[in-house]
Amino acid sequence: MRKLKEWAAAKNLLSPASIVLGVSYDDPETTPPESCRYDAGLVLADNEPTDGFVAESELPGGKYAIYQVKHTAEAIQQAWGAIFADLSNRGYQIDRRPMFERYREQMLSNHNCEICVPLK
């Protein structure tokens, strides 16, 4: 994440409107923490050029449950531990698309972020 932010700052791509993502490709309920795959991402306009330092990809659209949580390691870890039971209790099924943490300046200034979980 730090390297991505440094790259984006050098390219003048960070602003108060920027959206930074932490993308998780594995289910933390079934994958050991040391085996979980994670990418840092930055939402860019379609015409924004990149270079060899970053790779471009798209997150699939669809329905997501969005949880607002405090932006601390403890609160995020606690939220990840509770989200799956909460969604199951509400009758939702989790889709196999990537889950992600979303960071926007207006939320970070209030010490919050969002966890987005894809739903079927």
C-alpha positions in Angstrom: 0.0 0.0 0.0 2.8 2.4 0.9 4.6 1.7 -2.4 1.3 2.3 -4.4 0.7 5.6 -2.6 4.3 6.8 -3.2 3.9 5.9 -6.9 0.5 7.7 -7.2 1.8 10.8 -5.3 4.8 11.0 -7.7 2.3 10.9 -10.7 0.0 13.5 -9.0 -2.8 10.9 -8.9 -3.8 11.4 -5.3 -6.4 13.9 -4.3 -9.1 14.3 -1.7 -11.4 12.5 -4.2 -9.1 9.5 -4.7 -10.3 6.0 -3.8 -7.7 3.5 -2.6 -8.5 -0.2 -2.4 -7.1 -3.2 -0.5 -8.4 -6.2 -2.6 -8.6 -9.6 -1.0 -8.8 -12.7 -3.3 -9.2 -15.3 -0.6 -11.9 -16.1 1.9 -10.3 -15.4 5.3 -12.6 -17.9 6.9 -11.1 -20.8 4.9 -7.7 -19.6 3.9 -4.9 -19.2 6.6 -3.8 -15.6 7.0 -0.3 -16.3 5.7 -1.8 -17.7 2.4 -4.3 -14.9 1.8 -3.6 -12.9 -1.4 -4.0 -9.1 -1.3 -3.5 -6.3 -3.7 -3.4 -2.5 -3.2 -5.2 -0.6 -5.9 -6.1 3.0 -6.9 -9.2 3.8 -8.9 -8.2 5.6 -12.1 -10.0 7.2 -15.0 -10.2 5.0 -18.1 -7.7 7.2 -20.0 -5.2 7.6 -17.1 -1.8 6.2 -18.3 0.1 3.8 -16.1 3.6 2.4 -16.3 5.4 -0.8 -15.6 5.3 -0.2 -11.9 1.6 -1.1 -11.6 -0.7 -3.5 -13.4 -4.2 -2.6 -14.5 -7.2 -4.7 -13.7 -10.9 -4.2 -13.1 -13.0 -5.3 -10.2 -16.3 -7.0 -11.4 -19.4 -5.0 -10.7 -22.5 -6.3 -8.9 -24.1 -6.2 -5.5 -21.9 -5.6 -2.4 -22.6 -5.4 1.3 -20.7 -2.4 2.6 -19.6 -2.1 6.2 -18.2 1.1 7.6 -15.6 0.4 10.3 -13.0 2.3 12.2 -9.6 2.5 10.4 -7.6 0.6 12.9 -6.0 -2.8 12.5 -7.9 -4.1 15.4 -11.3 -2.8 14.2 -10.7 -4.1 10.7 -9.7 -7.5 11.9 -12.7 -7.7 14.2 -15.0 -6.6 11.4 -13.7 -9.3 9.1 -14.3 -11.8 11.8 -18.0 -10.8 12.3 -19.1 -9.9 8.7 -19.6 -13.5 7.5 -21.8 -14.5 10.4 -23.8 -11.2 10.1 -24.4 -11.7 6.3 -25.4 -15.4 6.9 -27.8 -14.4 9.7 -29.4 -11.9 7.3 -29.9 -14.5 4.7 -27.2 -13.3 2.2 -24.9 -15.5 0.3 -21.3 -14.3 -0.5 -20.3 -14.3 -4.1 -16.8 -15.5 -5.2 -15.8 -12.1 -6.6 -13.0 -10.3 -4.7 -13.7 -8.6 -1.4 -12.1 -5.2 -0.7 -11.4 -2.5 1.7 -12.2 1.0 0.4 -10.4 4.1 1.6 -11.6 7.6 0.7 -10.1 10.8 2.1 -13.4 12.0 3.6 -13.7 8.7 5.6 -10.1 8.5 6.6 -10.2 12.0 8.0 -12.9 10.6 10.4 -10.8 7.4 11.0 -13.1 5.2 9.0 -13.0 2.9 6.0 -15.3 0.5 4.3 -15.3 -3.3 3.8 -17.1 -4.4 0.7 -18.3 -8.0 0.4 -19.7 -9.3 -2.9 -23.2 -10.8 -2.7 -25.0 -13.3 -4.9 
